[in-house]
Each structure stands twice: as C-alpha cells, then as structure tokens.
C-alpha cells in the first residue's frame, strides 16, 4: 500500500504595491504536493487587500480560495461560488481581475 501524499506549503508570498501602482497588498498562499514530477494544488488563498478601496472583510477587495470545501470568489464583501477548472486558470483570473480593479481605481482618482 502506498503512502498518501503529504501536503506542504508550496508558495507563500506577500507583495506590497506602491501607491502609483494602486497600493494595497497581494497575498498568495498555495498548499499541495508533487507526484511523478507534477504539482497538485490542494488548497489556495489569493487575495488583493486595500483598505483605501474597501474596509470590510479586513480590506479584502478581491480573493479566490477553496476554504470550506468549495471554490469561491470574494469581491468587496460578496462571496460567490466559482467553477474550478485548474489552479492556474483561477490564478490567471485573479491576476486579470485585480489589475482591472487597479485600472478602474486609477481612472477614478484622475477624474
């Protein structure tokens, strides 16, 4: 009988964004394991935090995670189930959405 794969922390990063880049904080936490050279993500939490944009939910403007046994999206206090294709697809969606939020915020600040 084979030993079950042991879950480990694969990535944990925090990036403070400069005010001219929209400000706030990007946070990534990814758990999983590697089997036969392939990484399998078991848990993840991706968040864009900026108290200047949204003060609720500890400043989480946008987030994706799979806590509570389902994949979901946080946006300004609203939580919605999302279809999960792959972690990579979810990560790409997160990147696109937080960049769009930054762009919209910068346009509003220029007006």
C-alpha positions in Angstrom: 0.0 0.0 0.0 1.4 3.4 -1.0 1.9 6.2 1.5 -0.5 9.1 1.0 0.9 12.3 -0.4 1.9 14.8 2.3 0.6 18.3 1.7 3.1 21.0 2.1 3.2 24.8 1.7 4.3 25.4 -1.9 4.1 29.1 -2.0 3.5 31.9 0.4 4.2 35.5 -0.7 3.1 39.0 0.1 3.7 41.9 -2.2 3.2 45.5 -1.1 2.1 47.6 -4.0 3.3 51.2 -4.4 0.6 53.8 -4.4 1.2 54.7 -8.0 0.6 51.0 -8.8 -2.8 51.1 -7.0 -1.5 50.5 -3.5 -2.5 47.6 -1.2 -1.2 44.2 -0.8 -1.2 41.0 -2.9 -1.1 37.8 -0.9 -0.6 34.2 -2.2 -0.8 31.0 -0.2 -0.7 27.7 -2.0 -0.6 24.2 -0.5 -0.2 20.8 -2.2 2.2 18.1 -3.1 4.3 16.8 -6.0 3.7 13.3 -7.5 5.6 12.0 -10.5 7.1 15.4 -11.1 3.7 17.1 -11.3 2.5 19.6 -8.7 -1.0 19.1 -7.3 -2.6 22.1 -5.6 -4.9 21.1 -2.7 -5.5 24.4 -1.1 -5.1 28.1 -2.1 -5.8 31.6 -1.0 -5.2 34.5 -3.3 -6.1 38.0 -2.1 -5.9 41.6 -3.0 -6.2 43.8 0.1 -6.5 47.5 0.0 -8.3 49.4 2.9 -8.4 52.5 0.8 -10.8 50.8 -1.7 -12.7 48.6 0.7 -12.7 48.5 4.5 -14.9 45.5 5.1 -13.7 41.8 5.1 -10.3 43.0 6.6 -9.7 45.1 3.5 -10.0 42.2 1.1 -11.1 43.8 -2.2 -10.8 40.6 -4.2 -9.9 37.0 -3.3 -10.2 33.4 -4.5 -9.9 30.4 -2.3 -11.2 26.9 -1.7 -11.7 27.0 2.0 -14.8 25.4 3.5 -14.7 22.7 0.8 -15.7 24.8 -2.2 -14.1 27.1 -4.7 -15.3 30.7 -4.3 -14.6 34.3 -5.0 -14.7 37.3 -2.6 -15.3 40.7 -4.0 -16.0 43.7 -1.8 -17.7 41.6 0.8 -19.7 39.4 -1.6 -19.0 35.7 -1.9 -19.9 33.6 -4.9 -19.2 30.0 -5.9 -16.9 29.8 -8.9 -16.4 26.9 -11.4 -13.0 25.4 -10.8 -11.0 24.3 -13.9 -7.5 24.4 -12.6 -5.4 26.4 -10.1 -3.6 28.0 -13.0 -6.8 29.2 -14.5 -8.0 30.6 -11.2 -4.7 32.3 -10.7 -4.9 33.9 -14.1 -8.5 35.1 -13.4 -7.3 36.6 -10.1 -4.5 38.5 -11.8 -6.8 39.9 -14.5 -9.4 41.0 -12.1 -7.1 42.7 -9.6 -5.4 44.6 -12.5 -8.8 45.7 -13.7 -9.7 47.0 -10.2 -6.4 48.9 -10.1 -7.0 50.4 -13.6 -10.6 51.5 -12.6 -9.4 53.0 -9.3 -6.6 54.9 -11.1 -9.1 56.3 -13.6 -11.5 57.4 -10.8 -8.6 59.1 -9.0 -7.7 61.1 -12.1 -11.2 62.4 -12.5 
